């Protein structure tokens, strides 16, 4: 049997790489999934912040956290929240406070307000890569807490 | 929000990291050849700091790059002709930063994207990496009878790795303080 292609798969916590060695040519495998280069970028950003002694996990107050949770829950249901819907979350705070908290989340780079498709009249609130990293960190903390005895 | 990236990303990244590390490694060895006190161990080894930072950011791609450069340096310069030792040193050099990172992620709560990385954790990573790297390298070199004194080799390499990591951290720290504000408050 003649081996024509050799596929190598490397993976660790930072992502995965599939490399094919075919007919003395090295190339990415055609079946390769979407790359995790965003992870490399996040790693770089967080490393820069650690080196600069900057706080990496933002310290949010309770209502800002609640607002961020609502945005994430909307996104998890694959339904982006509009800015109008956000301003209507009266169980969290008044519209004025919600606006202030939303601006804080925007400034922290955890969420972004974007237009979708050609509709320039409605702005949607989405989690940014940093926002997703924030929830990943919380998920990781839960995993650690579950693993630790007592 | 969906982010799609080119499938050539990892290969380009690997080539970039290999080139960067090869340049750093060559320049360091050219400038500090007088500090090569025992086989395989400089008293100041700046590439050690780069190894750790590159693996922290790029994971496997950086480890492969480090292994490749380490193999070339061992097989063609430091231990010419001893291919088995060169392969083993390449594996050790690639594995040491990866294992360090893995240990911190699995047992010390370091986030996979380094979200909770701070100065203390970086110091811990640096120390563990220096110990692991020195032990693996010097044990292999001693095992192949390329170095007569294991303890002396260990001591020199440990000091070299720690000073190298410290220099790189200090250099990058001043760079990071300029770069961090441009990356936003979070």
Contacts between the chains, C-beta under 8 A, distances in Angstrom:
chain1	res1	chain2	res2	distance
A	10	B	60	4.4
A	10	B	64	7.3
A	11	B	60	7.1
A	12	B	59	5.1
A	12	B	60	5.4
A	12	B	98	6.8
A	12	B	101	8.0
A	12	B	102	7.0
A	13	B	59	6.9
A	13	B	101	7.4
A	13	B	102	7.1
A	13	B	105	5.2
A	13	B	112	4.4
A	14	B	58	6.9
A	14	B	59	3.0
A	14	B	60	6.9
A	14	B	112	6.9
A	15	B	10	8.0
A	15	B	59	6.2
A	15	B	60	7.5
A	16	B	60	7.8
A	17	B	10	4.4
A	17	B	14	7.7
A	17	B	60	5.8
A	17	B	61	6.4
A	19	B	10	7.5
A	19	B	11	7.1
A	26	B	11	7.4
A	27	B	11	7.4
A	28	B	7	4.8
A	28	B	8	6.1
A	28	B	10	6.7
A	28	B	11	5.7
A	32	B	7	5.2
A	34	B	4	5.9
A	34	B	5	6.6
A	35	B	5	4.7
A	35	B	6	7.5
A	35	B	7	6.7
A	35	B	9	4.4
A	35	B	10	6.1
A	37	B	5	4.7
A	37	B	9	4.6
A	37	B	10	7.8
A	37	B	13	7.3
A	38	B	3	5.5
A	38	B	5	7.3
A	39	B	112	7.5
A	39	B	113	6.0
A	40	B	13	6.9
A	40	B	57	6.0
A	40	B	58	5.6
A	40	B	59	7.8
A	42	B	113	4.3
A	42	B	114	7.4
A	42	B	115	7.7
A	43	B	56	6.4
A	43	B	57	4.5
A	43	B	58	7.5
A	43	B	59	7.9
A	43	B	113	5.8
A	43	B	114	5.1
A	44	B	57	5.0
A	45	B	183	5.5
A	46	B	111	7.8
A	46	B	113	6.1
A	46	B	114	3.8
A	46	B	115	5.6
A	46	B	117	5.5
A	47	B	53	6.7
A	47	B	56	5.8
A	47	B	57	5.8
A	47	B	114	5.7
A	47	B	117	6.4
A	47	B	176	7.9
A	48	B	176	4.5
A	48	B	179	5.3
A	48	B	180	5.6
A	48	B	183	6.4
A	49	B	117	7.8
A	49	B	176	7.5
A	49	B	180	5.8
A	49	B	183	7.2
A	50	B	114	6.9
A	50	B	117	4.0
A	50	B	118	5.4
A	50	B	119	6.5
A	50	B	121	7.2
A	50	B	122	5.6
A	51	B	119	8.0
A	51	B	122	7.2
A	51	B	169	6.9
A	51	B	172	5.3
A	51	B	173	4.9
A	51	B	175	7.9
A	51	B	176	3.7
A	51	B	177	7.9
A	52	B	173	6.9
A	52	B	176	4.1
A	52	B	177	4.7
A	52	B	179	7.5
A	52	B	180	3.9
A	53	B	118	7.7
A	53	B	119	5.8
A	54	B	180	5.3
A	56	B	114	7.7
A	56	B	115	5.5
A	56	B	116	6.0
A	56	B	117	6.4
A	56	B	118	6.9
A	56	B	186	8.0
A	57	B	115	6.1
A	57	B	116	6.1
A	58	B	185	7.6
A	58	B	186	5.0
A	107	B	184	7.9
A	107	B	185	6.0
A	108	B	184	7.6
A	108	B	185	5.6
A	108	B	186	4.2
A	109	B	184	4.4
A	109	B	185	6.9
A	109	B	186	4.7
A	110	B	186	6.2
A	112	B	1	7.6
A	114	B	1	7.5
A	126	B	1	4.9
A	127	B	1	7.3
A	128	B	1	7.3
A	129	B	3	7.3
A	130	B	184	7.9
A	130	B	186	5.5
A	133	B	111	7.8
A	133	B	113	5.0
A	133	B	115	5.2
A	134	B	115	7.1
A	134	B	186	8.0
A	136	B	111	6.9
A	136	B	112	7.0
A	136	B	113	6.3
A	136	B	115	7.0
A	137	B	111	4.9
A	137	B	113	7.7
A	137	B	115	4.1
A	137	B	116	6.0
A	140	B	109	7.4
A	140	B	111	5.3
A	140	B	112	6.9
A	141	B	109	7.5
A	144	B	109	5.0
